[in-house]
Amino acid sequence: MSTWLIALAGGAVGSALTAALAFGARLLATRREIEATDRFVADRDEDLASWVADRSLALERELAAKTEALNKQNLFYSGAHGTAPR
């Protein structure tokens, strides 16, 4: 077998090995990126759920206060309840 054929085969094997290692490293990096993104999204979901719960409670209290104010004025069943300004 000639020297140039051995060099060519060695280069091909080295290139294939390098490509496989690069692919494996990128695969591991991608998994870490996905896990980091999943953690970030979970934190944001938790924050959003907390904000929605807090806002819903505030709106329920605001509605109850408006209802009570209209009830004190005997306007509860007058139609003003659904159209009263904030």
Backbone as a printed PyTorch tensor [residue, N CA C, xyz], in Angstrom:
tensor([[[  0.8470,  -1.1540,   0.0000],
         [  0.0000,   0.0000,   0.0000],
         [  0.9030,   1.2300,   0.0000]],

        [[  0.5280,   2.2030,  -0.7340],
         [  1.4060,   3.3590,  -0.8480],
         [  1.1640,   4.3390,   0.2940]],

        [[  2.1200,   5.1880,   0.5000],
         [  2.0980,   6.1450,   1.5950],
         [  0.9610,   7.1560,   1.4380]],

        [[  0.7270,   7.5980,   0.2190],
         [ -0.3180,   8.6070,   0.0270],
         [ -1.7020,   8.0470,   0.3070]],

        [[ -1.9220,   6.7290,   0.0600],
         [ -3.2030,   6.0980,   0.3410],
         [ -3.4170,   5.9840,   1.8460]],

        [[ -2.3610,   5.6780,   2.5800],
         [ -2.4420,   5.6100,   4.0460],
         [ -2.7210,   6.9980,   4.6190]],

        [[ -2.0690,   8.0080,   4.0790],
         [ -2.2900,   9.3730,   4.5480],
         [ -3.7190,   9.8180,   4.2590]],

        [[ -4.2160,   9.4540,   3.1050],
         [ -5.5830,   9.8200,   2.7260],
         [ -6.6000,   9.1300,   3.6460]],

        [[ -6.3940,   7.8580,   3.9150],
         [ -7.2910,   7.1140,   4.8040],
         [ -7.2190,   7.6600,   6.2210]],

        [[ -6.0180,   7.9660,   6.6740],
         [ -5.8580,   8.5380,   8.0160],
         [ -6.5360,   9.8950,   8.1400]],

        [[ -6.4140,  10.7040,   7.1130],
         [ -7.0830,  12.0090,   7.1150],
         [ -8.5920,  11.8720,   7.1470]],

        [[ -9.1070,  10.8950,   6.3900],
         [-10.5530,  10.6710,   6.3590],
         [-11.0560,  10.1950,   7.7210]],

        [[-10.3070,   9.2900,   8.3350],
         [-10.6940,   8.7950,   9.6590],
         [-10.6170,   9.9260,  10.6860]],

        [[ -9.5800,  10.7310,  10.6080],
         [ -9.4360,  11.8560,  11.5390],
         [-10.5570,  12.8740,  11.3640]],

        [[-10.9080,  13.1370,  10.1160],
         [-12.0050,  14.0740,   9.8570],
         [-13.3320,  13.5220,  10.3800]],

        [[-13.5740,  12.2540,  10.1710],
         [-14.8140,  11.6450,  10.6540],
         [-14.8680,  11.6620,  12.1780]],

        [[-13.7440,  11.3730,  12.8240],
         [-13.6790,  11.3930,  14.2870],
         [-13.9030,  12.8080,  14.8160]],

        [[-13.2970,  13.7790,  14.1850],
         [-13.4710,  15.1760,  14.5960],
         [-14.9220,  15.6130,  14.4350]],

        [[-15.5430,  15.2370,  13.3340],
         [-16.9500,  15.5820,  13.1010],
         [-17.8460,  14.9230,  14.1370]],

        [[-17.5670,  13.6650,  14.4870],
         [-18.3700,  12.9640,  15.4920],
         [-18.2240,  13.6260,  16.8600]],

        [[-17.0060,  14.0040,  17.2210],
         [-16.7960,  14.6680,  18.5070],
         [-17.4800,  16.0330,  18.5440]],

        [[-17.3990,  16.7730,  17.4480],
         [-18.0570,  18.0840,  17.3810],
         [-19.5680,  17.9280,  17.4820]],

        [[-20.1180,  16.9320,  16.8130],
         [-21.5570,  16.6850,  16.8750],
         [-21.9710,  16.3140,  18.3000]],

        [[-21.2040,  15.4430,  18.9480],
         [-21.5100,  15.0430,  20.3230],
         [-21.4350,  16.2140,  21.2860]],

        [[-20.4250,  17.0580,  21.1240],
         [-20.3000,  18.2280,  21.9950],
         [-21.4760,  19.1780,  21.7870]],

        [[-21.8810,  19.3760,  20.5440],
         [-23.0160,  20.2550,  20.2590],
         [-24.3070,  19.6740,  20.8060]],

        [[-24.4540,  18.3580,  20.7470],
         [-25.6330,  17.6900,  21.2910],
         [-25.7170,  17.9100,  22.8010]],

        [[-24.6050,  17.7630,  23.4970],
         [-24.5930,  18.0040,  24.9430],
         [-24.8780,  19.4670,  25.2660]],

        [[-24.3090,  20.3650,  24.5030],
         [-24.5570,  21.7930,  24.7250],
         [-26.0310,  22.1260,  24.4890]],

        [[-26.6190,  21.5160,  23.4850],
         [-28.0330,  21.7510,  23.1880],
         [-28.9030,  21.2720,  24.3330]],

        [[-28.5900,  20.1260,  24.8880],
         [-29.3700,  19.6190,  26.0300],
         [-29.2700,  20.5580,  27.2160]],

        [[-28.0860,  21.0940,  27.4860],
         [-27.9240,  22.0430,  28.5940],
         [-28.7040,  23.3250,  28.3300]],

        [[-28.6900,  23.7840,  27.0950],
         [-29.4430,  24.9910,  26.7460],
         [-30.9420,  24.7690,  26.9120]],

        [[-31.4180,  23.6080,  26.5100],
         [-32.8410,  23.3010,  26.6480],
         [-33.2240,  23.2390,  28.1190]],

        [[-32.4000,  22.6050,  28.9510],
         [-32.6900,  22.5310,  30.3840],
         [-32.6920,  23.9180,  31.0160]],

        [[-31.7500,  24.7650,  30.6280],
         [-31.7010,  26.1300,  31.1630],
         [-32.9320,  26.9190,  30.7300]],

        [[-33.3370,  26.7560,  29.4920],
         [-34.5240,  27.4530,  28.9960],
         [-35.7800,  26.9430,  29.6970]],

        [[-35.8610,  25.6500,  29.9240],
         [-37.0090,  25.0840,  30.6400],
         [-37.0950,  25.6330,  32.0580]],

        [[-35.9490,  25.7600,  32.7300],
         [-35.9520,  26.3330,  34.0820],
         [-36.4110,  27.7880,  34.0520]],

        [[-35.9240,  28.5430,  33.0760],
         [-36.3090,  29.9460,  32.9430],
         [-37.8110,  30.0780,  32.7020]],

        [[-38.3400,  29.2480,  31.8070],
         [-39.7660,  29.3030,  31.4970],
         [-40.5880,  28.8920,  32.7170]],

        [[-40.1390,  27.8990,  33.4620],
         [-40.8660,  27.4810,  34.6630],
         [-40.9080,  28.6160,  35.6820]],

        [[-39.8010,  29.3350,  35.8380],
         [-39.7860,  30.4840,  36.7510],
         [-40.7470,  31.5590,  36.2820]],

        [[-40.7550,  31.8410,  34.9840],
         [-41.6670,  32.8510,  34.4390],
         [-43.1210,  32.4150,  34.5930]],

        [[-43.3970,  31.1310,  34.3960],
         [-44.7630,  30.6240,  34.5710],
         [-45.2200,  30.7940,  36.0180]],

        [[-44.3150,  30.5250,  36.9390],
         [-44.6370,  30.6930,  38.3570],
         [-44.9240,  32.1590,  38.6720]],

        [[-44.0960,  33.0460,  38.1430],
         [-44.3170,  34.4800,  38.3480],
         [-45.6480,  34.9230,  37.7360]],

        [[-45.9370,  34.4430,  36.5540],
         [-47.1800,  34.8050,  35.8840],
         [-48.3870,  34.2840,  36.6610]],

        [[-48.3200,  33.0600,  37.1260],
         [-49.4270,  32.4970,  37.9050],
         [-49.6500,  33.3060,  39.1730]],

        [[-48.5810,  33.7020,  39.8180],
         [-48.6910,  34.5190,  41.0270],
         [-49.3150,  35.8780,  40.7050]],

        [[-48.8680,  36.5030,  39.6090],
         [-49.4070,  37.8040,  39.2290],
         [-50.8920,  37.6990,  38.8970]],

        [[-51.2850,  36.6640,  38.1580],
         [-52.6920,  36.4860,  37.7850],
         [-53.5400,  36.2770,  39.0360]],

        [[-53.0660,  35.4750,  39.9690],
         [-53.8170,  35.2440,  41.2030],
         [-53.9600,  36.5400,  42.0030]],

        [[-52.8750,  37.2990,  42.1150],
         [-52.9300,  38.5680,  42.8460],
         [-53.8640,  39.5580,  42.1650]],

        [[-53.7720,  39.6480,  40.8480],
         [-54.6130,  40.5900,  40.1010],
         [-56.0820,  40.1930,  40.1780]],

        [[-56.3610,  38.8960,  40.0900],
         [-57.7400,  38.4210,  40.1930],
         [-58.3230,  38.7510,  41.5530]],

        [[-57.5520,  38.5620,  42.5950],
         [-58.0080,  38.8860,  43.9450],
         [-58.2820,  40.3830,  44.0760]],

        [[-57.3960,  41.2120,  43.5240],
         [-57.6010,  42.6600,  43.5820],
         [-58.8640,  43.0640,  42.8190]],

        [[-59.0890,  42.4570,  41.6570],
         [-60.2860,  42.7790,  40.8880],
         [-61.5630,  42.2960,  41.5780]],

        [[-61.5010,  41.1550,  42.2180],
         [-62.6560,  40.6620,  42.9670],
         [-62.9850,  41.5940,  44.1230]],

        [[-61.9560,  42.0800,  44.8030],
         [-62.1790,  43.0220,  45.9050],
         [-62.7310,  44.3510,  45.3800]],

        [[-62.2060,  44.8050,  44.2540],
         [-62.7010,  46.0490,  43.6570],
         [-64.1640,  45.9060,  43.2540]],

        [[-64.5230,  44.7710,  42.6660],
         [-65.9110,  44.5250,  42.2840],
         [-66.8190,  44.4560,  43.5120]],

        [[-66.3420,  43.8030,  44.5630],
         [-67.1400,  43.7200,  45.7950],
         [-67.3400,  45.1130,  46.3990]],

        [[-66.3110,  45.9400,  46.3690],
         [-66.4430,  47.3050,  46.9010],
         [-67.4150,  48.1150,  46.0630]],

        [[-67.3340,  47.9950,  44.7390],
         [-68.2510,  48.7240,  43.8530],
         [-69.6810,  48.2310,  44.0630]],

        [[-69.8490,  46.9310,  44.2100],
         [-71.1720,  46.3630,  44.4670],
         [-71.7380,  46.8970,  45.7720]],

        [[-70.9080,  46.9480,  46.7960],
         [-71.3560,  47.4480,  48.0960],
         [-71.7200,  48.9260,  48.0270]],

        [[-70.9150,  49.7000,  47.2960],
         [-71.2100,  51.1310,  47.1610],
         [-72.5390,  51.3400,  46.4300]],

        [[-72.7920,  50.6040,  45.3750],
         [-74.0570,  50.7270,  44.6450],
         [-75.2200,  50.2150,  45.4790]],

        [[-74.9760,  49.1930,  46.2610],
         [-76.0230,  48.6430,  47.1230],
         [-76.4220,  49.6580,  48.1850]],

        [[-75.4680,  50.4030,  48.7030],
         [-75.7690,  51.4290,  49.7120],
         [-76.6040,  52.5560,  49.1130]],

        [[-76.4730,  52.7860,  47.8230],
         [-77.2230,  53.8480,  47.1400],
         [-78.5270,  53.3170,  46.5280]],

        [[-78.8530,  52.0720,  46.8020],
         [-80.0320,  51.3980,  46.2440],
         [-80.0030,  51.3770,  44.7130]],

        [[-78.8290,  51.2310,  44.1430],
         [-78.6660,  51.1740,  42.6970],
         [-78.2010,  49.7980,  42.2100]],

        [[-78.2350,  48.8070,  43.0800],
         [-77.6800,  47.4990,  42.7210],
         [-78.4090,  46.8710,  41.5310]],

        [[-79.7260,  46.9560,  41.5150],
         [-80.5050,  46.3500,  40.4380],
         [-80.9130,  47.3510,  39.3620]],

        [[-80.3010,  48.5130,  39.3410],
         [-80.7070,  49.5650,  38.4140],
         [-80.0290,  49.4710,  37.0530]],

        [[-79.0840,  48.6250,  36.8850],
         [-78.3070,  48.5550,  35.6480],
         [-76.9980,  49.3020,  35.7620]],

        [[-76.8380,  50.1020,  36.7930],
         [-75.6050,  50.8360,  37.0000],
         [-74.4700,  49.9130,  37.4360]],

        [[-74.8200,  48.7840,  37.9550],
         [-73.8030,  47.8610,  38.4570],
         [-72.8700,  47.4120,  37.3390]],

        [[-73.3770,  47.1650,  36.1660],
         [-72.5410,  46.6900,  35.0580],
         [-71.8550,  47.8120,  34.2930]],

        [[-72.2970,  49.0300,  34.4990],
         [-71.7360,  50.1540,  33.7270],
         [-71.0500,  51.1850,  34.5970]],

        [[-70.9370,  50.9310,  35.8630],
         [-70.3340,  51.9070,  36.7780],
         [-68.8610,  52.1160,  36.4390]],

        [[-68.3910,  53.3710,  36.4420],
         [-66.9700,  53.6190,  36.1590],
         [-66.1080,  53.1520,  37.3210]],

        [[-64.8660,  52.9880,  37.0280],
         [-63.9330,  52.5510,  38.0690],
         [-63.7840,  53.5820,  39.0740]]])
